[in-house]
């Protein structure tokens, strides 16, 4: 049995005792388990069937969410989807030397690629590339969010579960969280392909895909604000806003009688949780409370 077959059987939970020992001996076993344990911001709609979701949820010991509350579980406790795992495996099974960088809650890091292109990676994100084949194939795979400053040269491609971005030399930001996919161009030109949709972005343009809807617009800033420790949003559902808050502060947010699709325009800084919560809740007339275990309850404000 080859490596890919072994991993597929592990995903489906059908390993024999002997095969389980073989899987544990793989050098990638710990990382693959981490994909399941640390996958963030991926919703149940990404599962290929209800059975896939139930099977994976059972393996992780998750319980169904109670009625009347919407639970937005912290990034390190989210259930990984089959589609996501398949995407990650696709770069893990690349032949050659794969370099992988992943960031923790509240962490940002900047790396230099083999061609001197620079990438700043936001919290709870993963980036991988094949260093050995870089001269022939400038390609990275991203889960999460990153800002790219690409030196001119051959075609440079960023692949995410929700779409692909192709450039020659430019500055652009890519955000892919679950089915939310946004690309902003800050220099040069960027080609974005998401499903059957293709668009060319020029300086100041941005593309967004969410819930199966595609939109284009203009950037509000000349550079992504998260690289300056500020998260900004323009007409984004508060479910995604609070999920980003979870990524930056390591908290868990619960909505109580609050419409999670409510749109928010604004932002919060990453240094102070209380100030960040006020920046989100006050404009929307919401209240919040923080427990000793870093859980945040969000409720409607006074009418």
Number of C-alpha atoms within 10 A of each C-alpha: 7 6 11 13 10 17 20 14 15 18 19 12 13 12 17 11 9 8 16 16 11 15 19 11 11 14 9 14 14 12 13 19 12 13 18 22 16 20 22 25 27 20 15 18 13 17 18 12 11 11 10 16 19 15 13 20 18 10 11 15 8 13 8 8 10 8 7 10 12 17 17 20 18 24 25 22 17 20 25 25 26 20 14 21 16 14 17 20 16 12 19 21 12 11 10 11 13 15 13 15 14 18 16 18 20 18 15 19 15 15 13 12 16 14 14 11 17 17 20 17 27 26 22 25 25 20 22 20 24 22 18 14 14 15 12 9 15 20 19 20 21 26 25 25 24 26 24 22 18 22 17 13 11 13 13 19 19 20 20 24 21 20 19 19 21 17 22 17 20 20 22 28 20 26 21 24 23 23 17 19 22 22 27 27 28 25 19 16 20 26 17 22 16 19 11 6 10 13 14 16 23 17 18 19 20 25 21 17 20 16 10 9 8 13 10 15 12 14 18 14 10 12 18 21 15 21 16 10 16 14 19 18 17 12 10 17 16 21 21 20 21 23 21 21 26 24 23 24 19 18 21 23 24 20 20 16 12 17 14 16 11 12 16 20 15 14 18 21 19 17 13 10 16 11 12 18 21 16 15 21 18 12 11 16 13 16 16 19 13 15 8 6 8 13 17 19 16 20 18 16 13 7 4
